[in-house]
Amino acid sequence: MSVRVRFAPSPTGALHIGGVRTALYNYLFARQQGGTFILRIEDTDQNRYVQGAEEYIVESLRWVGLLPDEGVGFGGAFGPYRQSDRKEIYREYAERLVASGHAYYAFDTPEALEIRRNDEPNFTCNHATRGGLVNSLTLPAAEVQSRLSAGEPWVIRLKVEPGQEIHVHDLIRGSVVFQSNELDDKVLLKADGMPTYHLANIVDDHLMQITHVIRGEEWLPSTAHHVLLYRGFGWEDSMPKFAHLPLILKPVGNGKLSKRDGAKFGMPVFPLSWKGETPEDSFPGFREAGFLPEAVVNFLALLGWHPGGDQELFSLEDLTAAFSVEHISKGGARFDFEKAKWFNQKYIQSADNEVLATHIRPLAEAKGYRVSDDYLVVVAGLMKERVTFLPDFVELGYYLFEPIREYDLEMLQKKWHPGMEQVFESLAAVVAPLEPYESGVLETAVKAFIQENGLKPGDVLSLLRLALAGTMKGPAVFDMAAALGPEETVRRLRQLVAQGGKVHQRVENA
C-alpha cells in the first residue's frame, strides 16, 4: 500500500507554529515516499469551534507551500474530510463496538459523575468503577433498550479490560508499553451524537487508509486507547505506524512554547496574524512580521530534525530528499527566534530581486509610495544585504522612497566645516549632467572632483552618504545616487548644504 499521511488540526483558533511543523513533517514524508498528504479538519468539539479557523489553517498551509493532495478545499476520493460532515459514520462504528462487547452505553448524568468526583478526588470511569455506575453492563438488557427508546441521554464508552500490556512501536521513540489498568473508559460518542477525538480519529484513519500517523508527543498517552480501538474493530493488521514528534520548547525556561510566549518574548508563534475577539486573543504572524515562507519552512524543519553534517540551508526539495523520521530527535527543540531571523536574512539575501520586488510592492503602497516595478527591483538589490525582515526595505530604507527625515547630526557636525557649502554646490554641478547616470560613471566623476580640488575623500564621501541617506549606514553611495537619479541627488546635496549651514551656525553660537 502506498504511503498516506494526514495533518488533522482542530479549528479552535489560530494554527500554532508547532502545528505547521507537524504538517511539514507529514508533507516531507509523503513526498519522499511518493505518497499522499491529506488535510482533515477535526471539528468534533463544536463547543470549541472558532469561526474562521478552518480558513486560517488552509491559508497557512498555502502560504508555506504545503499543499495537500486531498482534503478540505482540495477534494479527493476519501471525503468528506471535515469530521462534522461524517457524523453518521461514527455512530455506526460506535454501535458496532457495543455489539462486539468492546464498548458500552453509559447513562450516568454529568451531575452524577461530578458528585462522584467531588467525593472521590481520583475518581474516573474504568474497570474498577463501572460496575457501580449506570450503564449497559450493569442494567438488564430490557432496561437498556427501554432507556434508549425513551430518548434518555447516553454516551458510548470504550470498555478497557484490565491486566493487559499494550505495546506500541513508535518510529521515533522505539518500544512504548502501557498498562490497561491505568487507562480509563474513554467516551467515544457524546450525548449530542458527535464522536470524541479518539473514535473519529481511528475510524477516519482506517477509512482513509492512513499508513503513518505523525503527530505531536502530547498524543502519545492516547495511543494506548487507539490501539485498543483498532483491536476492537479487528483492524490491528492495518493499524498505521506511529511517530510522535518532540515538543517545541520556550526560548527561555521550561515548558512547551505557548501562544502567550509570543507577547512575552516579542516574537510571532503563529504562521499568519490572527485577530481574535479581544487584543489578548489576537496574535502577530510570521508572514506579517516579514518572513519569507521558505525561511520559515527551513527553520521549522530543523526544530527537532537534522540529517547530520553542517548544512543548514535546505530548500523544500532538499528537505524532501534528506528527510527521514528516524532522524527526528526524542527530546524537545528550543524555539530560537534569533535563528529564525538568521534564516530569513539568508533567504532574503539569496532571493531574486524581481521576487523581492513583489513582496516590497504592497509594503511600499501601504506607505503611499508610488514607484515602478523596475525601481523596486533596484531597491531590492540595494537593501537585501542590510535587512532582516521584508518591512525593513521600506522602513530602514525609507530614504529610497522619500526625502531625508533626519540626519546623523553627530557625524554631520564632525565632518562639516566652513567651505563645504561651496564644495557641495560645485559637486552638484558636476554630477547633474552626467550620462549615463550609473554608479561607475558617478564614482569616476566624484573621485576626480575630490582629487582636482585637493579634498579629503573621507570627508566628502561621508557627507555625500549623509546627503543621500541621512545616516552612515545603507547601500553603497554611488549605487544610491544612481538609483535616485540626477534631479533627486542634486536636490539632496543642496538640502545637505542647508542643513550643514544650520549645524555650523549652532556651533558658532554655542
C-alpha positions as CSV (number, residue, x, y, z in Angstrom):
1,M,0.0,0.0,0.0
2,S,1.3,3.4,-0.9
3,V,2.1,5.9,2.0
4,R,-0.9,8.0,3.1
5,V,-0.4,10.6,5.9
6,R,-2.7,13.2,7.3
7,F,-2.5,16.6,9.0
8,A,-5.6,16.8,11.2
9,P,-5.9,20.1,13.1
10,S,-8.9,21.3,15.1
11,P,-10.4,24.7,14.1
12,T,-10.3,26.1,17.6
13,G,-8.3,29.2,16.8
14,A,-5.1,30.2,15.1
15,L,-2.9,27.4,14.0
16,H,0.2,27.3,16.2
17,I,3.6,27.2,14.6
18,G,4.1,23.7,16.1
19,G,1.1,22.6,14.0
20,V,2.8,23.9,10.9
21,R,5.9,21.8,11.8
22,T,3.7,18.7,12.2
23,A,2.2,19.4,8.7
24,L,5.7,19.9,7.3
25,Y,7.0,16.5,8.6
26,N,3.9,14.8,7.2
27,Y,4.3,16.5,3.9
28,L,8.0,15.7,3.6
29,F,7.5,12.1,4.4
30,A,4.6,11.8,1.9
31,R,6.6,13.5,-0.8
32,Q,9.7,11.4,-0.2
33,Q,7.8,8.2,-0.3
34,G,5.8,9.1,-3.3
35,G,2.7,9.1,-1.1
36,T,-0.3,11.2,-0.4
37,F,-0.6,14.2,2.0
38,I,-4.1,14.8,3.4
39,L,-5.7,17.7,5.2
40,R,-8.5,16.6,7.6
41,I,-10.4,19.1,9.8
42,E,-11.2,17.5,13.2
43,D,-14.1,19.7,14.4
44,T,-16.0,17.2,16.6
45,D,-15.7,19.5,19.6
46,Q,-18.3,22.0,18.5
47,N,-18.1,23.9,21.8
48,R,-14.5,25.0,20.9
49,Y,-15.1,25.7,17.2
50,V,-14.0,29.2,16.2
51,Q,-15.3,30.9,13.1
52,G,-12.6,31.5,10.5
53,A,-10.2,29.0,12.0
54,E,-10.6,26.5,9.2
55,E,-9.9,29.1,6.5
56,Y,-6.9,30.2,8.5
57,I,-5.5,26.7,8.5
58,V,-5.8,26.3,4.8
59,E,-4.3,29.8,4.1
60,S,-1.4,29.0,6.4
61,L,-0.6,25.8,4.5
62,R,-0.9,27.6,1.2
63,W,1.5,30.3,2.4
64,V,4.2,27.9,3.5
65,G,3.7,25.9,0.3
66,L,2.5,22.6,1.9
67,L,-0.4,21.9,-0.5
68,P,-2.4,18.8,0.4
69,D,-3.2,16.2,-2.2
70,E,-6.6,15.6,-0.7
71,G,-8.7,17.2,2.0
72,V,-10.9,20.1,2.8
73,G,-10.7,22.6,-0.1
74,F,-8.6,20.2,-2.2
75,G,-11.0,17.3,-3.0
76,G,-10.2,13.6,-3.0
77,A,-11.9,10.2,-3.1
78,F,-12.0,9.6,0.6
79,G,-14.1,12.5,1.7
80,P,-15.8,14.2,3.3
81,Y,-12.7,15.4,5.0
82,R,-14.4,17.5,7.7
83,Q,-15.4,15.4,10.6
84,S,-18.7,17.2,11.3
85,D,-19.8,16.1,7.9
86,R,-19.2,12.4,8.8
87,K,-21.3,12.3,12.0
88,E,-23.5,9.3,11.0
89,I,-20.4,7.2,10.1
90,Y,-19.1,7.4,13.7
91,R,-22.4,6.4,15.3
92,E,-22.5,3.3,13.2
93,Y,-19.0,2.3,14.2
94,A,-19.5,3.1,17.9
95,E,-22.6,0.9,18.0
96,R,-20.5,-1.9,16.3
97,L,-18.2,-1.8,19.2
98,V,-21.1,-2.1,21.7
99,A,-22.4,-5.1,19.8
100,S,-19.0,-6.8,19.9
101,G,-18.6,-6.1,23.6
102,H,-15.8,-3.6,23.3
103,A,-17.9,-0.6,24.3
104,Y,-21.0,0.1,26.3
105,Y,-23.8,2.6,26.8
106,A,-23.4,4.8,29.9
107,F,-26.4,6.7,31.3
108,D,-24.7,8.5,34.2
109,T,-25.6,12.2,34.1
110,P,-22.8,14.8,34.2
111,E,-24.2,15.9,37.5
112,A,-23.9,12.4,39.0
113,L,-20.4,12.0,37.8
114,E,-19.4,15.4,39.2
115,I,-20.7,14.3,42.6
116,R,-18.6,11.2,42.4
117,R,-15.5,13.3,41.5
118,N,-16.1,15.6,44.4
119,D,-16.5,12.6,46.8
120,E,-13.5,10.8,45.3
121,P,-10.8,13.1,44.1
122,N,-9.2,10.4,41.9
123,F,-12.4,9.1,40.5
124,T,-12.5,8.0,36.9
125,C,-14.7,5.7,34.8
126,N,-12.7,2.5,34.5
127,H,-12.8,-1.3,35.1
128,A,-12.8,-0.7,38.8
129,T,-15.7,1.7,39.0
130,R,-18.0,1.0,36.0
131,G,-19.7,-1.9,37.9
132,G,-21.1,0.7,40.3
133,L,-22.4,3.1,37.6
134,V,-25.4,3.2,35.4
135,N,-24.6,1.5,32.1
136,S,-25.4,-1.3,29.8
137,L,-23.0,-3.6,31.7
138,T,-24.9,-3.2,35.0
139,L,-28.5,-2.8,33.8
140,P,-30.7,-5.6,32.4
141,A,-30.9,-5.6,28.6
142,A,-34.5,-4.8,28.6
143,E,-34.0,-1.7,30.7
144,V,-31.1,-0.6,28.5
145,Q,-33.4,-0.8,25.5
146,S,-36.1,1.0,27.3
147,R,-33.9,3.9,28.2
148,L,-32.6,4.1,24.6
149,S,-36.1,4.0,23.2
150,A,-37.3,6.7,25.6
151,G,-34.6,9.1,24.3
152,E,-32.7,9.2,27.6
153,P,-29.3,10.8,27.3
154,W,-26.4,8.4,27.0
155,V,-22.8,8.2,25.8
156,I,-20.8,5.3,24.5
157,R,-17.6,4.4,26.4
158,L,-14.7,2.2,25.4
159,K,-14.6,-0.9,27.6
160,V,-11.0,-1.2,28.7
161,E,-10.2,-4.7,30.1
162,P,-7.7,-4.8,33.0
163,G,-4.5,-6.8,33.1
164,Q,-3.3,-6.1,29.5
165,E,0.1,-4.8,28.3
166,I,-0.3,-2.6,25.3
167,H,2.8,-2.4,23.2
168,V,3.3,0.4,20.7
169,H,6.4,0.6,18.4
170,D,7.0,4.3,17.8
171,L,9.2,5.2,14.9
172,I,10.9,7.9,16.9
173,R,10.8,6.6,20.5
174,G,11.0,2.8,19.9
175,S,9.0,0.5,22.1
176,V,6.4,2.1,24.4
177,V,4.4,-0.1,26.8
178,F,1.1,0.9,28.5
179,Q,-0.8,-0.9,31.3
180,S,-4.5,-1.2,30.7
181,N,-5.2,-1.0,34.5
182,E,-4.1,2.6,34.3
183,L,-6.5,3.6,31.5
184,D,-10.0,5.0,31.8
185,D,-13.0,4.1,29.7
186,K,-12.9,6.9,27.2
187,V,-16.1,8.4,25.9
188,L,-16.3,7.5,22.2
189,L,-19.7,9.0,21.2
190,K,-21.1,12.0,23.1
191,A,-24.7,12.7,24.1
192,D,-25.1,15.1,21.2
193,G,-24.2,12.4,18.8
194,M,-20.8,13.8,18.0
195,P,-17.7,11.5,18.3
196,T,-14.8,12.3,20.5
197,Y,-11.4,12.7,19.0
198,H,-10.5,9.1,19.9
199,L,-13.3,7.4,17.9
200,A,-13.3,9.8,15.0
201,N,-9.6,9.7,14.6
202,I,-9.4,5.9,14.4
203,V,-12.4,5.5,12.1
204,D,-11.2,8.1,9.8
205,D,-7.6,6.9,9.7
206,H,-8.9,3.4,8.8
207,L,-11.4,4.5,6.2
208,M,-8.9,7.0,4.6
209,Q,-6.3,4.2,4.6
210,I,-3.7,6.2,6.6
211,T,-0.5,4.3,6.8
212,H,1.5,6.5,9.1
213,V,0.4,8.8,11.9
214,I,3.0,11.6,12.6
215,R,1.7,13.9,15.3
216,G,2.8,15.7,18.5
217,E,4.0,13.8,21.5
218,E,1.1,15.1,23.6
219,W,-1.0,12.4,21.8
220,L,1.4,9.6,22.8
221,P,-0.6,8.7,26.0
222,S,-3.8,8.4,23.9
223,T,-2.2,5.9,21.6
224,A,-2.9,3.1,24.1
225,H,-6.7,3.7,23.7
226,H,-6.3,3.9,20.0
227,V,-4.6,0.5,19.8
228,L,-7.5,-0.9,21.8
229,L,-9.9,0.6,19.3
230,Y,-8.0,-1.0,16.4
231,R,-8.2,-4.3,18.2
232,G,-11.9,-3.9,19.0
233,F,-12.7,-3.2,15.3
234,G,-10.5,-6.1,14.2
235,W,-8.2,-3.7,12.3
236,E,-5.0,-4.4,14.1
237,D,-3.3,-5.8,11.0
238,S,-3.9,-2.5,9.1
239,M,-3.1,-0.2,12.0
240,P,-0.9,2.7,10.9
241,K,2.7,3.2,12.2
242,F,3.1,5.9,14.8
243,A,5.7,8.6,15.2
244,H,5.3,11.2,18.0
245,L,7.2,14.4,17.5
246,P,9.1,16.2,20.2
247,L,7.8,19.3,21.8
248,I,8.8,22.8,20.7
249,L,10.1,24.4,23.9
250,K,10.0,28.0,25.1
251,P,13.1,30.1,24.1
252,V,13.9,30.5,27.8
253,G,12.9,28.4,30.7
254,N,11.0,25.2,30.8
255,G,7.8,24.0,29.1
256,K,6.1,23.9,25.7
257,L,6.0,27.0,23.5
258,S,2.6,28.6,24.0
259,K,0.7,31.3,22.2
260,R,1.3,33.7,25.1
261,D,5.1,33.3,24.7
262,G,4.9,35.4,21.6
263,A,3.9,38.5,23.5
264,K,6.2,37.6,26.4
265,F,9.3,37.2,24.2
266,G,8.3,39.7,21.4
267,M,8.1,37.2,18.6
268,P,5.4,35.5,16.4
269,V,4.4,31.9,17.3
270,F,1.8,31.7,14.5
271,P,2.3,31.5,10.7
272,L,-0.2,34.3,10.0
273,S,-1.6,37.1,12.1
274,W,-4.8,36.2,13.9
275,K,-7.4,38.7,15.0
276,G,-9.4,37.4,17.9
277,E,-12.4,39.0,19.7
278,T,-10.0,40.7,22.2
279,P,-6.5,42.1,22.0
280,E,-5.4,39.3,24.3
281,D,-6.6,36.8,21.8
282,S,-5.0,38.5,18.8
283,F,-1.5,37.4,17.7
284,P,1.1,38.5,15.1
285,G,2.2,36.1,12.5
286,F,5.5,35.2,10.7
287,R,4.1,36.4,7.4
288,E,3.1,39.8,8.7
289,A,6.4,40.2,10.6
290,G,8.2,40.0,7.2
291,F,9.4,36.4,6.9
292,L,9.7,34.6,3.6
293,P,7.8,31.3,3.8
294,E,10.8,29.4,2.6
295,A,12.8,30.6,5.6
296,V,10.0,29.6,8.0
297,V,9.9,26.1,6.4
298,N,13.7,25.7,6.8
299,F,13.6,26.9,10.4
300,L,10.8,24.6,11.4
301,A,12.3,21.6,9.7
302,L,15.4,21.8,11.9
303,L,13.3,22.1,15.1
304,G,13.7,18.5,16.1
305,W,15.2,17.0,12.9
306,H,18.6,17.1,11.2
307,P,20.2,14.7,8.7
308,G,23.6,15.3,10.1
309,G,26.5,17.3,8.7
310,D,27.0,21.1,8.6
311,Q,24.3,22.0,6.1
312,E,21.7,24.4,7.4
313,L,20.0,25.9,4.4
314,F,17.6,23.5,2.7
315,S,15.0,24.2,0.1
316,L,11.8,22.3,0.2
317,E,13.2,19.9,-2.4
318,D,16.4,19.5,-0.4
319,L,14.3,18.7,2.7
320,T,12.3,16.2,0.9
321,A,15.4,14.4,-0.3
322,A,17.1,14.4,3.1
323,F,14.1,13.8,5.4
324,S,13.7,10.7,7.5
325,V,11.6,10.0,10.5
326,E,14.5,8.1,12.1
327,H,16.5,11.4,12.3
328,I,13.8,13.1,14.4
329,S,15.0,13.6,17.9
330,K,13.2,12.4,21.0
331,G,14.0,15.5,23.1
332,G,12.3,18.8,22.8
333,A,13.6,21.5,20.5
334,R,14.2,25.0,21.7
335,F,12.4,27.8,19.8
336,D,15.3,30.1,18.9
337,F,13.9,33.2,17.3
338,E,17.3,34.7,16.6
339,K,18.0,31.6,14.5
340,A,14.7,32.2,12.7
341,K,15.8,35.7,11.9
342,W,19.1,34.4,10.6
343,F,17.3,32.1,8.2
344,N,15.2,34.9,7.0
345,Q,18.2,37.1,6.3
346,K,19.8,34.3,4.4
347,Y,16.7,33.7,2.2
348,I,16.3,37.4,1.5
349,Q,19.9,37.7,0.5
350,S,19.7,34.8,-1.9
351,A,16.3,35.7,-3.3
352,D,15.9,37.1,-6.9
353,N,15.5,40.9,-6.8
354,E,12.4,40.5,-9.0
355,V,10.8,38.2,-6.5
356,L,11.7,40.5,-3.6
357,A,10.1,43.4,-5.5
358,T,6.8,41.6,-5.5
359,H,7.0,41.4,-1.7
360,I,8.1,45.0,-1.3
361,R,5.3,46.3,-3.6
362,P,2.4,46.0,-1.0
363,L,4.6,47.4,1.8
364,A,5.5,50.4,-0.3
365,E,2.0,51.1,-1.4
366,A,0.7,50.8,2.2
367,K,3.0,53.8,3.0
368,G,1.8,55.7,0.0
369,Y,4.9,55.2,-2.1
370,R,4.2,55.2,-5.8
371,V,7.2,53.7,-7.7
372,S,7.7,51.5,-10.7
373,D,8.4,47.8,-10.6
374,D,11.8,48.4,-12.1
375,Y,12.6,50.8,-9.2
376,L,11.6,48.2,-6.6
377,V,13.9,45.7,-8.2
378,V,16.7,48.2,-7.8
379,V,15.7,48.9,-4.1
380,A,15.7,45.1,-3.5
381,G,19.2,44.8,-4.8
382,L,20.5,47.8,-2.8
383,M,18.9,46.7,0.5
384,K,18.8,42.9,0.6
385,E,22.1,42.6,2.4
386,R,21.0,45.0,5.0
387,V,17.6,43.8,6.2
388,T,16.2,41.1,8.4
389,F,12.5,41.4,7.6
390,L,10.6,42.4,4.5
391,P,9.2,45.6,6.0
392,D,12.8,46.7,6.6
393,F,13.1,47.5,2.9
394,V,10.7,50.4,3.3
395,E,11.4,51.2,6.9
396,L,15.2,51.1,7.2
397,G,15.4,52.1,3.5
398,Y,12.7,54.8,3.6
399,Y,15.2,57.3,2.2
400,L,15.0,55.5,-1.2
401,F,11.3,56.5,-1.3
402,E,11.0,59.9,0.4
403,P,13.2,62.8,1.5
404,I,15.5,62.5,4.4
405,R,13.6,62.7,7.7
406,E,16.6,63.3,9.9
407,Y,20.4,63.4,9.7
408,D,23.1,61.9,11.8
409,L,23.9,65.2,13.4
410,E,26.9,64.0,15.3
411,M,28.6,62.9,12.1
412,L,27.4,66.0,10.2
413,Q,28.9,68.2,12.9
414,K,32.1,66.2,12.9
415,K,32.6,66.4,9.1
416,W,31.1,69.8,8.2
417,H,33.3,72.8,8.2
418,P,33.3,76.3,6.5
419,G,33.8,75.9,2.8
420,M,31.8,72.8,2.5
421,E,28.9,74.8,1.2
422,Q,30.8,75.7,-1.9
423,V,32.3,72.2,-2.3
424,F,28.8,70.6,-2.4
425,E,27.4,73.3,-4.6
426,S,30.2,72.6,-7.1
427,L,29.8,68.9,-6.7
428,A,26.1,69.2,-7.5
429,A,27.0,71.0,-10.7
430,V,29.4,68.2,-11.6
431,V,27.0,65.2,-11.1
432,A,23.8,66.8,-12.5
433,P,24.7,66.5,-16.2
434,L,26.4,63.1,-16.1
435,E,25.3,60.5,-18.7
436,P,24.6,57.6,-18.3
437,Y,23.6,58.2,-14.7
438,E,25.2,55.0,-13.4
439,S,27.2,54.1,-10.4
440,G,30.6,53.7,-12.2
441,V,30.2,57.0,-14.0
442,L,29.3,58.8,-10.8
443,E,32.2,57.3,-8.9
444,T,34.7,58.3,-11.5
445,A,33.4,61.8,-11.7
446,V,33.2,62.4,-7.9
447,K,36.6,60.9,-7.2
448,A,38.1,63.1,-9.9
449,F,36.4,66.1,-8.4
450,I,37.9,65.3,-5.0
451,Q,41.4,64.9,-6.4
452,E,41.3,68.0,-8.5
453,N,40.2,70.1,-5.6
454,G,42.6,68.7,-3.1
455,L,39.9,67.4,-0.8
456,K,39.9,64.6,1.7
457,P,37.9,61.6,0.3
458,G,36.8,60.6,3.7
459,D,35.1,63.9,4.4
460,V,33.4,64.3,1.0
461,L,32.2,60.7,0.7
462,S,30.9,60.6,4.3
463,L,29.0,63.8,3.7
464,L,27.7,62.5,0.4
465,R,26.3,59.5,2.2
466,L,24.7,61.7,4.7
467,A,23.1,63.7,1.9
468,L,21.6,60.7,0.3
469,A,20.6,58.6,3.3
470,G,20.8,60.8,6.4
471,T,22.9,58.0,8.1
472,M,26.3,56.4,7.7
473,K,24.5,53.1,7.2
474,G,23.0,51.9,4.0
475,P,23.9,50.8,0.4
476,A,27.0,52.0,-1.5
477,V,26.9,55.7,-2.0
478,F,27.2,55.7,-5.8
479,D,24.6,52.9,-6.1
480,M,22.2,55.1,-4.1
481,A,22.9,58.2,-6.3
482,A,22.3,56.2,-9.5
483,A,19.0,54.8,-8.1
484,L,17.7,58.2,-7.0
485,G,18.6,59.9,-10.3
486,P,20.3,63.3,-11.1
487,E,17.4,65.5,-10.0
488,E,16.9,63.9,-6.6
489,T,20.6,63.6,-6.0
490,V,21.2,67.3,-6.7
491,R,18.2,68.2,-4.5
492,R,19.6,66.2,-1.6
493,L,23.1,67.7,-2.0
494,R,21.6,71.2,-1.7
495,Q,19.4,70.1,1.2
496,L,22.6,68.9,3.0
497,V,24.2,72.3,2.3
498,A,21.3,74.0,4.1
499,Q,21.4,71.5,7.0
500,G,25.2,71.9,7.3
501,G,24.8,75.6,7.5
502,K,22.4,75.3,10.4
503,V,24.8,72.9,12.2
504,H,27.7,75.3,11.7
505,Q,25.6,78.2,12.9
506,R,24.7,76.4,16.1
507,V,28.3,75.6,16.8
508,E,29.3,79.3,16.2
509,N,26.6,80.4,18.7
510,A,27.5,77.8,21.3
